Amino acid sequence: MAKQSKKTVEALKKYDSSKEYTLEQAVKIVKDITFTKFDASFDVDIRLGVDPRKSNQMVRGTVTLPHGTGKTKKVLVLCTEDKEEEAKAAGADYVGLDEYITKIKGGWTDVDVIVTMPSVMPKIGALGRILGPRGLMPNPKTGTVTMDIAKAVQEVKAGKIDFKVDKFGIVHTSVARMSFSEDKIIDNAMEVIRMILKLKPTSAKGTYVKSVSVSSTMSPGVKVDAKSISK
């Protein structure tokens, strides 16, 4: 068993790690046990009663956080020349096509979101092995493959995030920064939770939300009573 750090030991003394709390209580606890000198992220982990191997049980979606992410996202727009000005005006950090495809093939991925248009996707398909594992592959389902480039860029900049259940049936996503007030963290977290509840697959049987926990970047997790947020 890995040795726990002094800060982890100190944090675990402040609450009962076996107990489930309301979201409001859990947010207060995470605030109290976060000791990082940087502005850590506030993360939510939701274990779902789905089988991600089945296409009809894949849970994936997007949501715009009411208070933003607290992080300025760098957006790359891969588009044809006629769309470049639109992308720049909307606030995209990088705009172009072939030169950026070449850079990505060389290993450059210093962006948070990539937006593109349907006609360009055949060129981007070859980048799947690089972009896929980093969660950067554009997808129509997340609104990052669209002809309305300006809207897509503006939504990302305003706090739009996408989430996807992993192979273990868990949705893990950052919803705020620890510098946010408790109310704002709760608002953002509930916006994501409500969207996940709406996306329950009709083919999923039994309990949909099996467990919920919250944490900051380097804090222990705090269990949340799933029934209290599944109403």
N, C-alpha and C positions, 0 to 999 in steps of 0.2 A: 504493500500500500504506500502511495506517495506521501511524503511528509508534508503536512500542512504548514503554510507560512504563518508567521505571527499575526498578520492582519486577518487571515482567514479564521484562525482560532478566536481572535477577538470578535470578529463578525458573528461567528456561530454562537457566541455567548449572549448575543443581543436578542435572539429569537429562538423559537422551537422549530428546528428544521423538519420535524416530522408532522407538524401541524399544518392545516390548510387555513388560509386567511381570506378575507374579502379582498378585492382588488385594491380598495382604498387603504386597507391596513398593509397590504403587501408593498404598495408604493412607498409608504412611510418607512417601512423596514429597509427597503433597498436604499432609500435616501440615507438612512442611518448607518448602513454597513458598507457604503462606498467610500473608499479612502484614496482613490486615484487623484493624482495632481492635475491630470488632464480632464477635459469635459467628456466623461465616458458616455456611451450610448445606453439607453434603456431598452432591454430586449425582452421579447415575449416568445415563449415556446408553448405550442399547443399540440398535444398528441391526439390524433384523430383515429376513430374507428373505421379506417378505410384501408383498402389494399391498393397502393399506388401502382402496382404491376398491372392492374386492370385499367384500361383507358377510360372506362365509364365511372371510375372512382378517383380520378385525378382531380385534386382540388388546387386550383390556380386562379389568381385574380389580381386586380389592381385596386388601389384605394388612395384617395387624396386625403392626407392627414390634415385635420382642421387647423393645427398649429404648426404645420410644416415639420421637416425632419431635424431642423437645427443645424443642418449641414448643407453647404453649398455644393450642389452636384455638378460635376463637369460633364457636359453633353457633347458628344460627337455626332454630327449629322453627315451621313453618307448619301449624297444626292447628286442629281444632274445639275448643270450650270444654271438652268432656269429657276432652280429652287434655292440657290445659294443665298441670295439677298434676303429671302423670306426667313431662312434659318438664322442668319446673322441678326436680323432685326428682332427676332424672337428671343435672342439671348444665348444662342448656341456658342460653346467655347471653341469648337473646332468644326470647320465646314469644308467639305471637299469630297473626293471619291478615290480615284486611282492612286493618288499619292498616299492616302491614309490606308488603303488596302495593302499597299506595299509595306508601309510601316508596321501594320499589324502582323503581316507575314513574318516580319523581322523580329517580332516579339513585343512590340509596343502596345500596351493596353492601359495607359494612364488616363482612363476615363471611368465614369460611373454608369453612364447610360449611352447606348448607341441608338439613334433614330434613323430610319431610312424609308425609302419608298418602294412599293411593290416591284417596279420595273428594275430596281437595282439588286433585289434579293438573289438572283442567280449568281451575281459576282460575289456576294457575301457568303453564299453557301459554302464555298471552299474554305472559309475561315472558321467553320464550326468547331474544329478540334481545338482551336485557340480560344474562341469566344465562349463556347458552350460551358466548359468547366468553370469559367469566371462569372457566369451568369450575365454575360454581355450580349448574347445573341438576340438580335431584334426579333420580335414575334407579334403578329397581328393581334393576338389575344391580350397582349399587354399595351396595345396602342402604339407600339414603337415601329410598326410597319404601316405607313399611312401616307396619303397624299396631302393631308393637312399637317404639314411639317411644323408650322408655327404653333398650332394648338398643342401638339405633342411636346414640343420643347417647353412651352409655357407651363404645362401641367407638371412636368418633371421638376422644373425650377420652383413651382409653388408647393411641392411636397408630395407629389404622387409617387407611390412605391408599388412594386409588384411582389407577390409572394407565391410560393409553390411548395406543396407538400413534398418532403424528401422520401427516399426509399424506405425509411423506417416509419413513415406515417406521421412525421412531425413537421409542422410549419414553424420555422424560426425566422423572426424578423425584428429589426430595430425600429422602434416607433418614436423615439424622442432622444433628447440629450438629458443628462442628469442635472443640468443647469435649469431646465424647465421647472415651472411650479408643479406641485403635485396635481392640481386640477388639470393642467394642460397635458401632463403625462397620461392621466386617466382618460381624458377625452380622446387622445390619439390612440391609446390602446383599445378602447371600446369601439372606435371606428373600424379598426382592423378585425376585432372579434366579431362584430355584427356582420361584416362582409363575409367572413368565413362561415358563419352560421347560415347565411343566405345561400351559400354555395354547396350545401350538403347534397351529395349525390343521392338520387332516388334509389340507387342500387345498394347503398351502404346500409347494412342492417345492424341492429343493436345500438349501443351507446355511441353517439357521434363524437362528442368532445370527451375524451377519456381523462385527460389531465392538462393542467395549465400551470406554468411556472414563469416567474419573472426574475430578472437579474440585471445588473449593470455589467459593463465590459469584463471586469475582473472580480465581481462579487460572487458569493455562493448564490444558488437559486432559492427563491421563496415560493412555496406552493400556494396556489390560489384555488379556492373552492370553485370547481367547474360549474356546479349547479347555480351558483350565485351570479354567473355571467352568461348563462345559457338560456335565460328566460326571454 
